Amino acid sequence: MRLSDYDYLALAFEEANQAFEEGTYPIGAVIVDDDGNIVSKGRNRVFTESDCTAHAEVDAIRKAGHKLLDIPNKRFVKNNLTLYTTCEPCPMCTCTILLSGIKRVVWAADDDEYGGIRKFKEGPHFINLFDTITYTASPYDDLENKQRDLLARWNIGRGILNTEWEKPK
């Protein structure tokens, strides 16, 4: 039986409460398939796992890998999953959601400071955060070519013959 968005958010709050009790950010997430079946649940584990990437949404997505990945064929599975979370996903979680192929996200509370989905869709794109880092892009041709070769061989091994990772001409 398919529940309402409210009911799935209530389940995400059960995870958030557990995270709170464990001493970390009280954020929870639930992933649901088209038929209303719960695929996975996750909660923030940043301080309980000493892992800066252990956000609720990422935790739920990691546990949903069986629905997101075709392991034998090394491909992502197209899906119509919905992720319910107690707080608007941050930039990291937003990108993880995008890369996982999840098609719908419902959250209980906007996060005007670190929420990522609305900012990425509407801009600006965390310019204040990007101003705090520097980067060096592809400084060594041999290492860039080595990485491109590895990724091209990986894609060719999966049957993807026209690969963006072929060496630049």
Salt bridges, closest charged atoms under 4 A:
ASP5 OD2 - ARG104 NH2 2.70
GLU15 OE1 - ARG43 NH1 3.11
GLU22 OE2 - ARG43 NH2 3.02
ASP59 OD2 - ARG45 NE 2.90
ASP59 OD2 - LYS63 NZ 3.47
GLU88 OE1 - ARG118 NH2 2.69
ASP110 OD2 - ARG118 NH1 3.68
ASP112 OD1 - ARG118 NH2 2.94
GLU144 OE2 - ARG148 NE 3.07
ASP149 OD2 - ARG153 NH1 3.32
